[in-house]
Amino acid sequence: MTIFRRMGRAFATAGVEPKKLEGRRIRVRGWIEQRGGPIISAETPEQIEFAD
């Protein structure tokens, strides 16, 4: 999953701080793209759901 730096403030405001996602189980909704392997770009905080 990728979160663009320019969107960091919007994610933090919504309570989804990118640095705190590491090691947590999450569900990301979006389109899978191929960029050296499969990847999903999270463009809005609503795409991320905590699973634990």
N, CA, C and O of each residue as an XYZ file, in Angstrom:
208
protein
N       0.839     -1.164      0.000
C       0.000      0.000      0.000
C       0.888      1.232      0.000
O       1.953      1.245      0.617
N       0.444      2.253     -0.690
C       1.159      3.514     -0.754
C       0.239      4.653     -0.335
O      -0.918      4.708     -0.753
N       0.755      5.565      0.495
C       0.055      6.805      0.830
C       0.981      7.935      0.408
O       2.117      8.015      0.876
N       0.508      8.798     -0.463
C       1.323      9.905     -0.940
C       1.571     10.911      0.182
O       0.677     11.185      0.982
N       2.771     11.453      0.239
C       3.138     12.423      1.285
C       2.200     13.611      1.330
O       1.877     14.114      2.406
N       1.767     14.057      0.177
C       0.898     15.243      0.129
C      -0.448     14.988      0.805
O      -1.156     15.934      1.151
N      -0.802     13.725      0.994
C      -2.066     13.366      1.634
C      -1.894     13.050      3.123
O      -2.871     12.745      3.806
N      -0.673     13.121      3.623
C      -0.377     12.770      5.013
C      -1.202     13.538      6.026
O      -1.675     12.953      7.001
N      -1.386     14.823      5.824
C      -2.147     15.647      6.769
C      -3.617     15.211      6.812
O      -4.210     15.142      7.889
N      -4.204     14.920      5.655
C      -5.604     14.483      5.600
C      -5.785     13.162      6.345
O      -6.783     12.967      7.038
N      -4.816     12.255      6.199
C      -4.891     10.976      6.894
C      -4.743     11.183      8.395
O      -5.485     10.577      9.168
N      -3.811     12.017      8.826
C      -3.597     12.278     10.252
C      -4.835     12.925     10.872
O      -5.215     12.575     11.990
N      -5.464     13.855     10.172
C      -6.673     14.516     10.659
C      -7.799     13.504     10.865
O      -8.598     13.642     11.791
N      -7.861     12.501     10.012
C      -8.887     11.464     10.103
C      -8.525     10.372     11.115
O      -9.284      9.419     11.291
N      -7.370     10.503     11.780
C      -6.954      9.521     12.774
C      -6.245      8.318     12.195
O      -6.099      7.294     12.863
N      -5.804      8.436     10.956
C      -5.087      7.343     10.284
C      -3.680      7.843      9.985
O      -3.398      8.297      8.876
N      -2.798      7.757     10.979
C      -1.435      8.224     10.788
C      -0.613      7.128     10.110
O      -0.491      6.025     10.643
N      -0.057      7.423      8.952
C       0.673      6.397      8.186
C       1.747      5.660      8.982
O       1.880      4.447      8.822
N       2.510      6.331      9.824
C       3.589      5.673     10.573
C       3.036      4.668     11.584
O       3.719      3.703     11.927
N       1.814      4.881     12.065
C       1.223      3.987     13.051
C       0.546      2.777     12.424
O       0.066      1.903     13.146
N       0.497      2.707     11.096
C      -0.108      1.563     10.416
C       0.836      0.370     10.341
O       0.394     -0.767     10.177
N       2.127      0.628     10.460
C       3.113     -0.444     10.327
C       2.901     -1.517     11.387
O       2.824     -1.223     12.580
N       2.808     -2.760     10.938
C       2.642     -3.891     11.834
C       1.204     -4.163     12.238
O       0.933     -5.156     12.913
N       0.269     -3.292     11.837
C      -1.142     -3.499     12.170
C      -1.857     -4.189     11.023
O      -1.458     -4.069      9.865
N      -2.905     -4.903     11.350
C      -3.720     -5.570     10.334
C      -4.767     -4.566      9.859
O      -5.574     -4.068     10.645
N      -4.738     -4.280      8.559
C      -5.680     -3.325      7.974
C      -6.302     -3.903      6.708
O      -5.808     -4.879      6.143
N      -7.382     -3.291      6.281
C      -8.019     -3.638      5.005
C      -7.988     -2.353      4.173
O      -8.401     -1.291      4.638
N      -7.500     -2.465      2.953
C      -7.413     -1.314      2.051
C      -8.288     -1.588      0.841
O      -8.190     -2.642      0.214
N      -9.133     -0.642      0.526
C     -10.004     -0.777     -0.643
C      -9.467      0.113     -1.756
O      -9.122      1.272     -1.528
N      -9.402     -0.434     -2.945
C      -8.909      0.325     -4.086
C      -8.570     -0.598     -5.234
O      -8.872     -1.791     -5.205
N      -7.944     -0.035     -6.232
C      -7.555     -0.785     -7.429
C      -6.117     -1.251     -7.292
O      -5.243     -0.483     -6.891
N      -5.877     -2.497     -7.621
C      -4.522     -3.047     -7.590
C      -3.836     -2.713     -8.912
O      -4.380     -2.960     -9.988
N      -2.631     -2.146     -8.812
C      -1.839     -1.802     -9.989
C      -0.543     -2.600     -9.966
O      -0.139     -3.102     -8.917
N       0.102     -2.717    -11.104
C       1.401     -3.381    -11.208
C       2.502     -2.336    -11.339
O       2.556     -1.618    -12.338
N       3.375     -2.245    -10.346
C       4.545     -1.354    -10.374
C       5.703     -2.113     -9.728
O       6.077     -1.847     -8.586
N       6.249     -3.035    -10.459
C       7.296     -3.869     -9.878
C       6.713     -4.887     -8.903
O       7.451     -5.515     -8.143
N       5.419     -5.046     -8.923
C       4.673     -5.932     -8.034
C       3.326     -5.295     -7.760
O       3.129     -4.125     -8.088
N       2.401     -6.019     -7.175
C       1.079     -5.457     -6.925
C       1.118     -4.378     -5.840
O       1.830     -4.515     -4.845
N       0.350     -3.311     -6.038
C       0.310     -2.198     -5.083
C      -1.056     -1.525     -5.142
O      -1.683     -1.476     -6.200
N      -1.513     -1.011     -4.012
C      -2.734     -0.218     -3.938
C      -2.343      1.152     -3.410
O      -1.663      1.244     -2.388
N      -2.755      2.209     -4.078
C      -2.513      3.573     -3.613
C      -3.730      4.042     -2.839
O      -4.828      4.115     -3.392
N      -3.547      4.363     -1.552
C      -4.627      4.905     -0.728
C      -4.620      6.417     -0.902
O      -3.675      7.089     -0.488
N      -5.650      6.941     -1.500
C      -5.738      8.377     -1.768
C      -6.602      9.110     -0.758
O      -6.503     10.330     -0.625
N      -7.460      8.369     -0.035
C      -8.301      8.968      1.004
C      -8.286      8.073      2.233
O      -8.125      6.858      2.110
N      -8.451      8.657      3.422
C      -8.451      7.844      4.644
C      -9.588      6.827      4.685
O      -9.478      5.803      5.359
N     -10.664      7.097      3.980
C     -11.817      6.195      3.976
C     -11.502      4.847      3.332
O     -12.257      3.892      3.513
N     -10.419      4.751      2.596
C     -10.023      3.493      1.957
C      -9.422      2.511      2.946
O      -9.287      1.329      2.632
N      -9.055      2.977      4.142
C      -8.367      2.137      5.114
C      -9.304      1.822      6.267
O      -9.967      2.701      6.817
N      -9.338      0.537      6.618
C     -10.170      0.066      7.727
C      -9.279     -0.793      8.620
O      -8.555     -1.658      8.126
N      -9.329     -0.561      9.917
C      -8.543     -1.340     10.861
C      -9.229     -2.674     11.099
O     -10.432     -2.716     11.356
N      -8.479     -3.760     11.016
C      -9.039     -5.097     11.153
C      -8.796     -5.683     12.535
O      -9.347     -6.738     12.852
N      -7.995     -5.041     13.361
C      -7.752     -5.601     14.710
C      -8.315     -4.750     15.797
O      -8.191     -5.089     16.974
